[in-house]
Amino acid sequence: MKKLILLFIFFTGIILTNAQEKNEKYFTEYRVESFQTSLVAKKMMYDWFGKWDNVLYTQDNKALLVWTNRKIINEAPETFYIIASSIENEDEMFGTIQILTSQNEDALAKESPYREYLNEFVKTLSKQENKSKKFFKEYLKVEY
């Protein structure tokens, strides 16, 4: 099997609807492009953190996997929410990762003190190759 080719593109502008507040919020996201699967970002997070804590669905019924209260930066007392999604259509195929602080602030925003470290964290994860099929077995339960 050919190695998964990943391209990181820093991208802003995804809209998530906070179900409790009914407000639209814009969060910075990483776009992870793959020539093999749009699930690449979701699998990366699964391989590192294990099974997600929650599944949210967008208005067009796309699954968002959410990991809550995850310690990413050892030196910081902050825990993070990680949201992974995927897009696949005729024109494009990619996954996205968004990271929020425990106070629901955009941890990847330009002014965030965590941004640089989190950039390196995601780049490091992308270089790790895990051929395990466990993610896909778990994810089928979400989709069907």
C-alpha positions in Angstrom: 0.0 0.0 0.0 1.4 3.4 -0.9 2.1 5.8 1.8 -0.6 8.2 2.6 0.3 11.6 1.1 -0.7 14.5 3.3 -0.7 18.1 2.5 -1.4 20.6 5.3 -3.2 23.7 4.3 -4.0 26.3 6.9 -7.6 27.3 6.3 -10.1 29.5 8.1 -13.8 29.8 7.9 -15.6 26.7 8.8 -18.9 27.3 10.5 -20.0 25.2 13.4 -23.4 25.6 15.0 -23.2 25.5 18.8 -26.3 23.5 19.6 -26.8 24.9 23.1 -26.4 28.6 22.1 -27.8 28.4 18.6 -25.1 30.9 17.5 -22.8 30.4 14.5 -19.1 30.6 15.3 -16.1 30.7 13.0 -13.1 28.6 14.1 -9.7 28.2 12.5 -9.1 24.7 11.1 -6.4 22.6 9.6 -7.2 21.1 6.3 -5.6 17.7 5.7 -5.7 16.6 2.1 -5.3 13.0 1.1 -5.4 11.2 -2.2 -6.8 8.1 -0.6 -9.5 9.1 2.0 -11.3 12.1 3.4 -11.2 10.4 6.8 -7.5 11.0 7.2 -7.9 13.7 10.0 -10.4 11.6 11.9 -8.1 8.6 11.7 -5.1 10.6 12.8 -6.9 11.8 15.9 -8.2 8.3 16.6 -4.7 6.8 16.3 -3.4 9.3 18.9 -6.3 9.8 21.3 -8.3 6.6 20.9 -12.1 6.5 20.4 -13.8 9.9 20.3 -16.0 11.0 23.2 -18.9 12.4 21.2 -20.3 12.6 17.6 -22.1 15.7 16.4 -23.9 16.0 13.1 -24.0 19.1 10.9 -27.2 20.3 9.3 -26.3 18.3 6.2 -25.9 15.2 8.3 -22.0 15.0 8.2 -20.4 13.4 11.3 -18.0 15.4 13.4 -15.9 13.4 15.8 -15.2 15.2 19.1 -12.5 14.4 21.7 -13.0 16.3 25.0 -10.7 17.5 27.7 -7.5 16.3 26.1 -4.1 17.3 27.5 -1.9 18.1 24.5 0.6 20.5 25.9 2.4 19.1 29.0 3.7 22.4 30.2 0.2 24.1 30.1 -2.7 23.5 32.4 -5.1 23.8 29.5 -7.2 20.9 28.1 -8.6 21.0 24.6 -11.5 19.9 22.5 -10.6 18.4 19.2 -13.1 18.3 16.4 -12.4 16.3 13.2 -14.5 16.3 10.1 -14.3 15.2 6.5 -15.4 16.5 3.1 -15.6 14.4 -0.1 -17.2 15.4 -3.3 -16.4 15.5 -7.0 -14.0 18.5 -6.6 -12.2 17.8 -3.4 -11.4 15.3 -0.7 -10.0 16.4 2.7 -10.3 16.2 6.4 -10.2 19.0 8.9 -9.1 19.5 12.5 -10.3 22.2 14.8 -8.9 22.7 18.4 -10.7 24.6 21.1 -9.7 25.5 24.6 -11.7 24.4 27.6 -13.4 27.8 27.4 -14.5 27.2 23.8 -11.9 29.6 22.4 -10.2 29.0 19.1 -6.8 27.5 20.1 -5.6 27.8 16.5 -6.4 31.5 16.1 -3.6 33.9 15.2 -3.6 35.4 18.6 -3.8 32.1 20.5 -0.7 31.4 22.7 -1.2 27.7 21.8 -1.2 28.1 18.0 2.5 27.4 17.3 2.7 24.3 19.5 -0.5 22.9 18.1 0.7 23.4 14.5 3.8 21.3 15.4 1.6 18.7 17.2 -0.6 18.1 14.1 2.4 18.0 11.8 4.0 15.4 14.0 0.9 13.3 14.0 0.7 13.4 10.2 4.1 11.8 9.9 3.2 8.8 12.0 2.0 5.9 10.0 -0.5 3.5 11.5 -2.0 0.8 9.3 -4.4 -0.4 11.9 -8.0 -0.9 10.6 -9.6 -0.4 14.1 -10.6 3.1 13.3 -12.6 2.1 10.2 -14.5 -0.6 12.1 -15.5 1.9 14.8 -16.3 4.6 12.3 -18.7 2.4 10.4 -20.9 2.4 13.5 -21.2 6.2 13.2 -22.0 6.4 9.6 -24.5 3.5 9.5 
